[in-house]
Amino acid sequence: MLHDAKRTRKPFASRHGLRGLRLGGMILGGLVAAVIFALIFGLGVKLLWNWLMPGLFGLAELSYWQAFGLVLLAKILFSGFGGHGKDEHGAWRDHYREKWAHAAEAPVDDEWNYYNRYWREEGRQAFEAYVRNIKAEEEEKSRSE
């Protein structure tokens, strides 16, 4: 048993060193990919701007770095720097998901609120009966012609 314990236990540094290197490589790779994406996106904005805006609105053409700066400015003005927290988008999504999930049980005058309940209770059978009727009508029509 003592021999097995010595063989399987590695020093702490060697056990966790590769994990740290792998994580560092993934972070560096992600940063490089983000920079490449931003550079390509800036080029796309430049090409689209210079193709459309001078002809449509008489605006000046942009250099690459002006287009890149325009992308950064739009990012700052319209979405900020941080991630989208639950307060911004998640709360809206959760509100409507809950509203739609309980629409059939809601005591509202709008009859569409009963649609989910109807579909759960009778919808599939009613739909299958509807399809059978249509097929029978089509078959009857084809026989009479």
TORKOL-4160 file (C-alpha; in steps of 0.2 Angstrom, whole numbers, padded with zeros to 4 digits, m for minus):
145
<pt num="1" X="0000" Y="0000" Z="0000"/>
<pt num="2" X="0014" Y="0012" Z="0004"/>
<pt num="3" X="0021" Y="0009" Z="m0013"/>
<pt num="4" X="0005" Y="0013" Z="m0022"/>
<pt num="5" X="0003" Y="0029" Z="m0012"/>
<pt num="6" X="0020" Y="0035" Z="m0017"/>
<pt num="7" X="0017" Y="0031" Z="m0036"/>
<pt num="8" X="0000" Y="0040" Z="m0038"/>
<pt num="9" X="0004" Y="0056" Z="m0028"/>
<pt num="10" X="0012" Y="0069" Z="m0038"/>
<pt num="11" X="0018" Y="0086" Z="m0031"/>
<pt num="12" X="0006" Y="0100" Z="m0030"/>
<pt num="13" X="0015" Y="0111" Z="m0042"/>
<pt num="14" X="0015" Y="0097" Z="m0056"/>
<pt num="15" X="m0003" Y="0093" Z="m0053"/>
<pt num="16" X="m0009" Y="0111" Z="m0055"/>
<pt num="17" X="0004" Y="0118" Z="m0066"/>
<pt num="18" X="m0003" Y="0111" Z="m0082"/>
<pt num="19" X="m0020" Y="0117" Z="m0078"/>
<pt num="20" X="m0014" Y="0135" Z="m0075"/>
<pt num="21" X="m0005" Y="0134" Z="m0092"/>
<pt num="22" X="m0020" Y="0128" Z="m0100"/>
<pt num="23" X="m0031" Y="0141" Z="m0093"/>
<pt num="24" X="m0018" Y="0155" Z="m0097"/>
<pt num="25" X="m0018" Y="0148" Z="m0115"/>
<pt num="26" X="m0036" Y="0149" Z="m0116"/>
<pt num="27" X="m0037" Y="0167" Z="m0110"/>
<pt num="28" X="m0023" Y="0172" Z="m0122"/>
<pt num="29" X="m0032" Y="0163" Z="m0136"/>
<pt num="30" X="m0048" Y="0171" Z="m0132"/>
<pt num="31" X="m0040" Y="0189" Z="m0132"/>
<pt num="32" X="m0032" Y="0186" Z="m0148"/>
<pt num="33" X="m0048" Y="0180" Z="m0156"/>
<pt num="34" X="m0057" Y="0195" Z="m0149"/>
<pt num="35" X="m0044" Y="0207" Z="m0156"/>
<pt num="36" X="m0045" Y="0198" Z="m0173"/>
<pt num="37" X="m0064" Y="0199" Z="m0173"/>
<pt num="38" X="m0064" Y="0218" Z="m0168"/>
<pt num="39" X="m0051" Y="0221" Z="m0182"/>
<pt num="40" X="m0062" Y="0212" Z="m0195"/>
<pt num="41" X="m0078" Y="0220" Z="m0189"/>
<pt num="42" X="m0070" Y="0238" Z="m0190"/>
<pt num="43" X="m0065" Y="0234" Z="m0208"/>
<pt num="44" X="m0083" Y="0228" Z="m0212"/>
<pt num="45" X="m0089" Y="0245" Z="m0205"/>
<pt num="46" X="m0077" Y="0255" Z="m0215"/>
<pt num="47" X="m0082" Y="0246" Z="m0231"/>
<pt num="48" X="m0100" Y="0248" Z="m0228"/>
<pt num="49" X="m0099" Y="0266" Z="m0223"/>
<pt num="50" X="m0088" Y="0271" Z="m0238"/>
<pt num="51" X="m0100" Y="0261" Z="m0249"/>
<pt num="52" X="m0116" Y="0269" Z="m0243"/>
<pt num="53" X="m0115" Y="0285" Z="m0233"/>
<pt num="54" X="m0105" Y="0296" Z="m0245"/>
<pt num="55" X="m0118" Y="0292" Z="m0259"/>
<pt num="56" X="m0133" Y="0293" Z="m0249"/>
<pt num="57" X="m0130" Y="0307" Z="m0237"/>
<pt num="58" X="m0115" Y="0316" Z="m0244"/>
<pt num="59" X="m0104" Y="0311" Z="m0229"/>
<pt num="60" X="m0085" Y="0309" Z="m0229"/>
<pt num="61" X="m0077" Y="0292" Z="m0231"/>
<pt num="62" X="m0069" Y="0284" Z="m0215"/>
<pt num="63" X="m0052" Y="0278" Z="m0213"/>
<pt num="64" X="m0050" Y="0261" Z="m0205"/>
<pt num="65" X="m0046" Y="0268" Z="m0187"/>
<pt num="66" X="m0061" Y="0280" Z="m0188"/>
<pt num="67" X="m0073" Y="0265" Z="m0192"/>
<pt num="68" X="m0065" Y="0256" Z="m0178"/>
<pt num="69" X="m0068" Y="0271" Z="m0166"/>
<pt num="70" X="m0086" Y="0272" Z="m0172"/>
<pt num="71" X="m0089" Y="0254" Z="m0167"/>
<pt num="72" X="m0081" Y="0257" Z="m0150"/>
<pt num="73" X="m0092" Y="0273" Z="m0148"/>
<pt num="74" X="m0108" Y="0264" Z="m0153"/>
<pt num="75" X="m0103" Y="0250" Z="m0140"/>
<pt num="76" X="m0101" Y="0263" Z="m0127"/>
<pt num="77" X="m0117" Y="0273" Z="m0131"/>
<pt num="78" X="m0129" Y="0259" Z="m0134"/>
<pt num="79" X="m0123" Y="0244" Z="m0122"/>
<pt num="80" X="m0110" Y="0250" Z="m0110"/>
<pt num="81" X="m0095" Y="0239" Z="m0105"/>
<pt num="82" X="m0102" Y="0227" Z="m0093"/>
<pt num="83" X="m0111" Y="0211" Z="m0096"/>
<pt num="84" X="m0130" Y="0211" Z="m0097"/>
<pt num="85" X="m0136" Y="0207" Z="m0080"/>
<pt num="86" X="m0153" Y="0200" Z="m0075"/>
<pt num="87" X="m0159" Y="0218" Z="m0071"/>
<pt num="88" X="m0158" Y="0223" Z="m0090"/>
<pt num="89" X="m0163" Y="0208" Z="m0100"/>
<pt num="90" X="m0166" Y="0193" Z="m0089"/>
<pt num="91" X="m0180" Y="0201" Z="m0079"/>
<pt num="92" X="m0190" Y="0206" Z="m0095"/>
<pt num="93" X="m0188" Y="0188" Z="m0102"/>
<pt num="94" X="m0193" Y="0180" Z="m0085"/>
<pt num="95" X="m0208" Y="0191" Z="m0083"/>
<pt num="96" X="m0215" Y="0186" Z="m0100"/>
<pt num="97" X="m0210" Y="0168" Z="m0099"/>
<pt num="98" X="m0220" Y="0167" Z="m0083"/>
<pt num="99" X="m0234" Y="0178" Z="m0090"/>
<pt num="100" X="m0236" Y="0166" Z="m0105"/>
<pt num="101" X="m0234" Y="0150" Z="m0095"/>
<pt num="102" X="m0249" Y="0155" Z="m0084"/>
<pt num="103" X="m0259" Y="0163" Z="m0097"/>
<pt num="104" X="m0272" Y="0149" Z="m0097"/>
<pt num="105" X="m0275" Y="0151" Z="m0078"/>
<pt num="106" X="m0276" Y="0171" Z="m0078"/>
<pt num="107" X="m0293" Y="0178" Z="m0075"/>
<pt num="108" X="m0292" Y="0190" Z="m0090"/>
<pt num="109" X="m0306" Y="0194" Z="m0102"/>
<pt num="110" X="m0296" Y="0191" Z="m0117"/>
<pt num="111" X="m0300" Y="0173" Z="m0124"/>
<pt num="112" X="m0283" Y="0170" Z="m0131"/>
<pt num="113" X="m0277" Y="0168" Z="m0113"/>
<pt num="114" X="m0286" Y="0151" Z="m0113"/>
<pt num="115" X="m0276" Y="0145" Z="m0129"/>
<pt num="116" X="m0262" Y="0136" Z="m0119"/>
<pt num="117" X="m0275" Y="0127" Z="m0108"/>
<pt num="118" X="m0286" Y="0122" Z="m0123"/>
<pt num="119" X="m0271" Y="0115" Z="m0133"/>
<pt num="120" X="m0265" Y="0105" Z="m0118"/>
<pt num="121" X="m0283" Y="0098" Z="m0114"/>
<pt num="122" X="m0291" Y="0096" Z="m0131"/>
<pt num="123" X="m0279" Y="0103" Z="m0145"/>
<pt num="124" X="m0270" Y="0088" Z="m0151"/>
<pt num="125" X="m0286" Y="0077" Z="m0153"/>
<pt num="126" X="m0295" Y="0092" Z="m0161"/>
<pt num="127" X="m0281" Y="0095" Z="m0173"/>
<pt num="128" X="m0280" Y="0076" Z="m0177"/>
<pt num="129" X="m0298" Y="0076" Z="m0180"/>
<pt num="130" X="m0297" Y="0091" Z="m0191"/>
<pt num="131" X="m0283" Y="0083" Z="m0202"/>
<pt num="132" X="m0294" Y="0068" Z="m0204"/>
<pt num="133" X="m0309" Y="0078" Z="m0210"/>
<pt num="134" X="m0298" Y="0088" Z="m0222"/>
<pt num="135" X="m0291" Y="0072" Z="m0229"/>
<pt num="136" X="m0308" Y="0064" Z="m0230"/>
<pt num="137" X="m0315" Y="0079" Z="m0240"/>
<pt num="138" X="m0300" Y="0079" Z="m0252"/>
<pt num="139" X="m0302" Y="0060" Z="m0255"/>
<pt num="140" X="m0321" Y="0063" Z="m0258"/>
<pt num="141" X="m0317" Y="0077" Z="m0270"/>
<pt num="142" X="m0305" Y="0067" Z="m0279"/>
<pt num="143" X="m0317" Y="0053" Z="m0281"/>
<pt num="144" X="m0331" Y="0064" Z="m0287"/>
<pt num="145" X="m0320" Y="0071" Z="m0301"/>
